[in-house]
Amino acid sequence: PEVRRRFARGSVDRFEVCSPVPVWPVEMVCLGHDNARLGAGWFVDKVVVRCDSLSSESGEREIVFVCGRWFSLDMDDGRTERELHPTASPLASDSSDGDSCEEWEVTVWTSDIRGAGTDAEVTMQVCGAGGRVSDGRVSEPIVLGNEIDNFEQGEVDTFTIHLPKDIGEIQSVCVGHDNTRPFPDWHLDKLQLLHKPSGTRYGFHYRG
């Protein structure tokens, strides 16, 4: 049978590791690659470390390390190795609970270049303030979609989402897709978050 290539675009890869000494809770993950072979550049969304041997009464069994950066000599800051630090437990999001959530508007610009549109399912996570981004509050993944054929070349799409009131000032967003359907490739131009109660806007330009 054909062996699936690990770390392919849109893939989720799982590994089981054992440590001779106690390491839980994990406080830092050092991730990198050797820059060998063609197409060595790699974009990492996040790393999740889970300890299944812990009982539910022992506390958190899963720690999330949000990355959202390139590991490439030619992209981002040119680094192929990074230290990742834990992110706070994901916050419940996209809920209409008026007591704990507030309404936000997400506007997404798809680039006006040939083949820029996608038919894949697009998701985003929002990271709020907490000093360093790695200490911030992170929403659960939110699917961006409605009854319209979204994310077509040169189009602007708007969505309404709900985020927890205590997410704080927005620090970053992590956007991706599931690489499904006939034409999944996508070229994102920019994205804007609008906090409806205050009118505060946050803009993010993608330079890929």
C-alpha positions as YAML, in Angstrom:
chain: A
units: angstrom
residues:
- id: 1
  name: PRO
  ca: [0.00, 0.00, 0.00]
- id: 2
  name: GLU
  ca: [1.05, 3.59, -0.64]
- id: 3
  name: VAL
  ca: [2.66, 5.30, 2.36]
- id: 4
  name: ARG
  ca: [1.21, 8.73, 3.12]
- id: 5
  name: ARG
  ca: [3.77, 11.54, 3.06]
- id: 6
  name: ARG
  ca: [4.05, 13.23, 6.42]
- id: 7
  name: PHE
  ca: [3.86, 17.00, 6.88]
- id: 8
  name: ALA
  ca: [2.03, 17.49, 3.58]
- id: 9
  name: ARG
  ca: [-0.12, 20.57, 3.00]
- id: 10
  name: GLY
  ca: [-3.23, 20.54, 5.17]
- id: 11
  name: SER
  ca: [-2.28, 17.32, 6.95]
- id: 12
  name: VAL
  ca: [-2.43, 16.49, 10.65]
- id: 13
  name: ASP
  ca: [0.34, 14.10, 11.76]
- id: 14
  name: ARG
  ca: [0.37, 12.23, 15.07]
- id: 15
  name: PHE
  ca: [3.32, 10.66, 16.84]
- id: 16
  name: GLU
  ca: [3.68, 8.71, 20.07]
- id: 17
  name: VAL
  ca: [6.76, 9.42, 22.17]
- id: 18
  name: CYS
  ca: [8.04, 8.14, 25.51]
- id: 19
  name: SER
  ca: [10.27, 9.92, 28.01]
- id: 20
  name: PRO
  ca: [12.44, 8.16, 30.64]
- id: 21
  name: VAL
  ca: [11.89, 11.11, 32.99]
- id: 22
  name: PRO
  ca: [8.76, 13.12, 33.89]
- id: 23
  name: VAL
  ca: [8.31, 16.11, 31.57]
- id: 24
  name: TRP
  ca: [4.70, 17.07, 32.22]
- id: 25
  name: PRO
  ca: [3.57, 19.79, 31.99]
- id: 26
  name: VAL
  ca: [5.58, 20.61, 28.87]
- id: 27
  name: GLU
  ca: [6.80, 24.23, 29.02]
- id: 28
  name: MET
  ca: [8.50, 24.54, 25.63]
- id: 29
  name: VAL
  ca: [8.73, 22.70, 22.31]
- id: 30
  name: CYS
  ca: [11.71, 23.16, 20.00]
- id: 31
  name: LEU
  ca: [10.67, 22.43, 16.42]
- id: 32
  name: GLY
  ca: [12.70, 22.53, 13.21]
- id: 33
  name: HIS
  ca: [13.92, 20.75, 10.10]
- id: 34
  name: ASP
  ca: [17.25, 20.12, 8.34]
- id: 35
  name: ASN
  ca: [16.40, 22.15, 5.19]
- id: 36
  name: ALA
  ca: [17.30, 19.17, 3.03]
- id: 37
  name: ARG
  ca: [15.59, 18.21, -0.26]
- id: 38
  name: LEU
  ca: [13.54, 20.33, -2.60]
- id: 39
  name: GLY
  ca: [10.58, 22.18, -1.17]
- id: 40
  name: ALA
  ca: [11.99, 22.19, 2.37]
- id: 41
  name: GLY
  ca: [9.97, 25.26, 3.41]
- id: 42
  name: TRP
  ca: [7.28, 24.39, 5.95]
- id: 43
  name: PHE
  ca: [4.41, 26.38, 7.50]
- id: 44
  name: VAL
  ca: [3.33, 25.13, 10.92]
- id: 45
  name: ASP
  ca: [-0.11, 25.99, 12.27]
- id: 46
  name: LYS
  ca: [0.23, 24.57, 15.77]
- id: 47
  name: VAL
  ca: [1.52, 21.66, 17.86]
- id: 48
  name: VAL
  ca: [-0.66, 19.86, 20.39]
- id: 49
  name: VAL
  ca: [1.00, 17.72, 23.08]
- id: 50
  name: ARG
  ca: [-1.30, 15.31, 24.89]
- id: 51
  name: CYS
  ca: [-0.58, 13.06, 27.87]
- id: 52
  name: ASP
  ca: [-3.15, 10.25, 27.87]
- id: 53
  name: SER
  ca: [-1.64, 8.59, 30.95]
- id: 54
  name: LEU
  ca: [-2.93, 11.39, 33.20]
- id: 55
  name: SER
  ca: [-6.28, 10.98, 34.88]
- id: 56
  name: SER
  ca: [-8.93, 13.62, 34.29]
- id: 57
  name: GLU
  ca: [-8.58, 14.66, 37.95]
- id: 58
  name: SER
  ca: [-4.87, 15.46, 37.45]
- id: 59
  name: GLY
  ca: [-5.52, 18.60, 35.45]
- id: 60
  name: GLU
  ca: [-5.01, 19.48, 31.78]
- id: 61
  name: ARG
  ca: [-4.00, 16.52, 29.61]
- id: 62
  name: GLU
  ca: [-3.48, 18.63, 26.47]
- id: 63
  name: ILE
  ca: [-1.21, 21.62, 25.88]
- id: 64
  name: VAL
  ca: [-1.45, 23.76, 22.72]
- id: 65
  name: PHE
  ca: [1.55, 25.50, 21.15]
- id: 66
  name: VAL
  ca: [0.30, 27.95, 18.51]
- id: 67
  name: CYS
  ca: [2.89, 28.74, 15.82]
- id: 68
  name: GLY
  ca: [1.50, 30.18, 12.58]
- id: 69
  name: ARG
  ca: [4.99, 30.75, 11.12]
- id: 70
  name: TRP
  ca: [7.18, 29.54, 8.26]
- id: 71
  name: PHE
  ca: [10.23, 27.34, 8.78]
- id: 72
  name: SER
  ca: [12.13, 28.33, 5.66]
- id: 73
  name: LEU
  ca: [15.30, 30.11, 4.59]
- id: 74
  name: ASP
  ca: [13.30, 31.99, 1.93]
- id: 75
  name: MET
  ca: [10.13, 32.88, 3.86]
- id: 76
  name: ASP
  ca: [9.22, 34.85, 6.98]
- id: 77
  name: ASP
  ca: [12.40, 35.60, 8.99]
- id: 78
  name: GLY
  ca: [14.51, 32.85, 7.38]
- id: 79
  name: ARG
  ca: [14.58, 30.53, 10.39]
- id: 80
  name: THR
  ca: [14.21, 26.75, 10.18]
- id: 81
  name: GLU
  ca: [14.00, 26.18, 13.94]
- id: 82
  name: ARG
  ca: [11.72, 27.79, 16.53]
- id: 83
  name: GLU
  ca: [10.91, 27.55, 20.23]
- id: 84
  name: LEU
  ca: [7.17, 27.32, 20.89]
- id: 85
  name: HIS
  ca: [5.63, 28.18, 24.24]
- id: 86
  name: PRO
  ca: [2.25, 27.06, 25.58]
- id: 87
  name: THR
  ca: [-0.88, 28.95, 24.68]
- id: 88
  name: ALA
  ca: [-3.76, 29.23, 27.10]
- id: 89
  name: SER
  ca: [-6.50, 26.65, 26.76]
- id: 90
  name: PRO
  ca: [-8.79, 27.41, 23.80]
- id: 91
  name: LEU
  ca: [-11.74, 29.64, 24.51]
- id: 92
  name: ALA
  ca: [-15.19, 28.63, 23.43]
- id: 93
  name: SER
  ca: [-16.14, 30.72, 20.40]
- id: 94
  name: ASP
  ca: [-18.73, 31.17, 17.69]
- id: 95
  name: SER
  ca: [-21.44, 30.93, 20.33]
- id: 96
  name: SER
  ca: [-24.44, 33.22, 20.49]
- id: 97
  name: ASP
  ca: [-24.42, 33.30, 24.32]
- id: 98
  name: GLY
  ca: [-25.01, 37.01, 24.92]
- id: 99
  name: ASP
  ca: [-23.68, 36.91, 28.48]
- id: 100
  name: SER
  ca: [-20.19, 35.65, 27.64]
- id: 101
  name: CYS
  ca: [-19.69, 36.49, 23.95]
- id: 102
  name: GLU
  ca: [-19.69, 39.54, 21.70]
- id: 103
  name: GLU
  ca: [-20.38, 39.90, 17.99]
- id: 104
  name: TRP
  ca: [-17.51, 40.40, 15.54]
- id: 105
  name: GLU
  ca: [-17.49, 40.87, 11.78]
- id: 106
  name: VAL
  ca: [-14.81, 39.12, 9.72]
- id: 107
  name: THR
  ca: [-14.04, 40.47, 6.23]
- id: 108
  name: VAL
  ca: [-11.80, 38.40, 3.96]
- id: 109
  name: TRP
  ca: [-10.22, 39.60, 0.71]
- id: 110
  name: THR
  ca: [-9.16, 36.86, -1.74]
- id: 111
  name: SER
  ca: [-6.37, 37.99, -4.06]
- id: 112
  name: ASP
  ca: [-7.25, 39.00, -7.61]
- id: 113
  name: ILE
  ca: [-4.72, 36.75, -9.32]
- id: 114
  name: ARG
  ca: [-5.31, 33.70, -11.48]
- id: 115
  name: GLY
  ca: [-6.26, 30.62, -9.46]
- id: 116
  name: ALA
  ca: [-6.51, 32.54, -6.16]
- id: 117
  name: GLY
  ca: [-9.95, 31.20, -5.16]
- id: 118
  name: THR
  ca: [-10.58, 28.07, -3.14]
- id: 119
  name: ASP
  ca: [-13.41, 25.57, -2.72]
- id: 120
  name: ALA
  ca: [-11.96, 24.18, 0.52]
- id: 121
  name: GLU
  ca: [-13.37, 24.79, 4.01]
- id: 122
  name: VAL
  ca: [-11.65, 27.81, 5.53]
- id: 123
  name: THR
  ca: [-11.15, 28.16, 9.28]
- id: 124
  name: MET
  ca: [-9.59, 30.75, 11.55]
- id: 125
  name: GLN
  ca: [-8.46, 31.11, 15.16]
- id: 126
  name: VAL
  ca: [-8.14, 34.41, 16.99]
- id: 127
  name: CYS
  ca: [-5.47, 35.12, 19.60]
- id: 128
  name: GLY
  ca: [-6.20, 37.81, 22.17]
- id: 129
  name: ALA
  ca: [-3.93, 39.81, 24.47]
- id: 130
  name: GLY
  ca: [-1.88, 38.40, 27.32]
- id: 131
  name: GLY
  ca: [1.50, 40.11, 27.21]
- id: 132
  name: ARG
  ca: [3.23, 37.81, 24.76]
- id: 133
  name: VAL
  ca: [1.18, 36.20, 22.01]
- id: 134
  name: SER
  ca: [2.22, 32.80, 23.37]
- id: 135
  name: ASP
  ca: [0.52, 33.67, 26.68]
- id: 136
  name: GLY
  ca: [-2.66, 34.94, 25.07]
- id: 137
  name: ARG
  ca: [-6.20, 33.69, 24.87]
- id: 138
  name: VAL
  ca: [-6.98, 31.62, 21.76]
- id: 139
  name: SER
  ca: [-10.40, 30.92, 20.30]
- id: 140
  name: GLU
  ca: [-11.47, 27.54, 19.08]
- id: 141
  name: PRO
  ca: [-11.25, 27.04, 15.28]
- id: 142
  name: ILE
  ca: [-14.10, 28.89, 13.55]
- id: 143
  name: VAL
  ca: [-15.42, 27.78, 10.16]
- id: 144
  name: LEU
  ca: [-15.93, 30.74, 7.82]
- id: 145
  name: GLY
  ca: [-18.85, 30.07, 5.53]
- id: 146
  name: ASN
  ca: [-22.42, 30.89, 4.55]
- id: 147
  name: GLU
  ca: [-24.84, 30.13, 1.74]
- id: 148
  name: ILE
  ca: [-22.72, 32.07, -0.80]
- id: 149
  name: ASP
  ca: [-19.89, 30.53, -2.83]
- id: 150
  name: ASN
  ca: [-17.11, 32.16, -0.81]
- id: 151
  name: PHE
  ca: [-13.42, 32.85, -1.42]
- id: 152
  name: GLU
  ca: [-13.57, 33.29, -5.18]
- id: 153
  name: GLN
  ca: [-10.81, 35.15, -7.04]
- id: 154
  name: GLY
  ca: [-10.93, 38.89, -6.32]
- id: 155
  name: GLU
  ca: [-13.97, 38.60, -4.05]
- id: 156
  name: VAL
  ca: [-14.61, 40.11, -0.61]
- id: 157
  name: ASP
  ca: [-16.53, 37.93, 1.86]
- id: 158
  name: THR
  ca: [-18.04, 39.00, 5.19]
- id: 159
  name: PHE
  ca: [-19.00, 36.76, 8.11]
- id: 160
  name: THR
  ca: [-20.45, 37.26, 11.58]
- id: 161
  name: ILE
  ca: [-18.82, 35.36, 14.45]
- id: 162
  name: HIS
  ca: [-18.98, 35.47, 18.25]
- id: 163
  name: LEU
  ca: [-15.91, 35.64, 20.49]
- id: 164
  name: PRO
  ca: [-15.66, 35.60, 24.30]
- id: 165
  name: LYS
  ca: [-15.77, 39.02, 25.92]
- id: 166
  name: ASP
  ca: [-12.51, 38.33, 27.79]
- id: 167
  name: ILE
  ca: [-10.44, 37.52, 24.70]
- id: 168
  name: GLY
  ca: [-8.84, 40.97, 25.04]
- id: 169
  name: GLU
  ca: [-7.09, 43.05, 22.38]
- id: 170
  name: ILE
  ca: [-6.50, 40.99, 19.25]
- id: 171
  name: GLN
  ca: [-2.85, 40.03, 18.71]
- id: 172
  name: SER
  ca: [-2.95, 37.65, 15.75]
- id: 173
  name: VAL
  ca: [-5.14, 35.38, 13.65]
- id: 174
  name: CYS
  ca: [-4.37, 31.94, 12.27]
- id: 175
  name: VAL
  ca: [-6.14, 31.17, 8.97]
- id: 176
  name: GLY
  ca: [-6.10, 27.91, 7.05]
- id: 177
  name: HIS
  ca: [-8.17, 25.40, 5.09]
- id: 178
  name: ASP
  ca: [-8.73, 21.64, 5.04]
- id: 179
  name: ASN
  ca: [-7.28, 21.07, 1.53]
- id: 180
  name: THR
  ca: [-10.45, 19.28, 0.37]
- id: 181
  name: ARG
  ca: [-12.59, 19.53, -2.79]
- id: 182
  name: PRO
  ca: [-11.38, 19.85, -6.39]
- id: 183
  name: PHE
  ca: [-9.66, 23.27, -6.18]
- id: 184
  name: PRO
  ca: [-8.36, 23.81, -2.62]
- id: 185
  name: ASP
  ca: [-5.42, 26.15, -3.30]
- id: 186
  name: TRP
  ca: [-6.05, 29.68, -2.04]
- id: 187
  name: HIS
  ca: [-4.23, 33.01, -2.13]
- id: 188
  name: LEU
  ca: [-5.34, 35.29, 0.71]
- id: 189
  name: ASP
  ca: [-4.82, 39.03, 0.34]
- id: 190
  name: LYS
  ca: [-5.94, 40.40, 3.69]
- id: 191
  name: LEU
  ca: [-8.38, 39.99, 6.56]
- id: 192
  name: GLN
  ca: [-10.14, 42.42, 8.89]
- id: 193
  name: LEU
  ca: [-11.82, 41.91, 12.26]
- id: 194
  name: LEU
  ca: [-14.43, 44.42, 13.41]
- id: 195
  name: HIS
  ca: [-15.57, 44.48, 17.04]
- id: 196
  name: LYS
  ca: [-19.21, 45.42, 16.56]
- id: 197
  name: PRO
  ca: [-19.91, 46.87, 20.04]
- id: 198
  name: SER
  ca: [-16.97, 49.34, 19.95]
- id: 199
  name: GLY
  ca: [-16.24, 49.72, 16.23]
- id: 200
  name: THR
  ca: [-12.58, 48.76, 16.78]
- id: 201
  name: ARG
  ca: [-10.94, 47.29, 13.68]
- id: 202
  name: TYR
  ca: [-7.92, 44.99, 13.35]
- id: 203
  name: GLY
  ca: [-6.31, 44.50, 9.94]
- id: 204
  name: PHE
  ca: [-4.02, 41.65, 8.86]
- id: 205
  name: HIS
  ca: [-2.21, 41.54, 5.51]
- id: 206
  name: TYR
  ca: [-0.87, 38.25, 4.19]
- id: 207
  name: ARG
  ca: [2.50, 38.52, 2.47]
- id: 208
  name: GLY
  ca: [2.85, 35.00, 1.09]
...
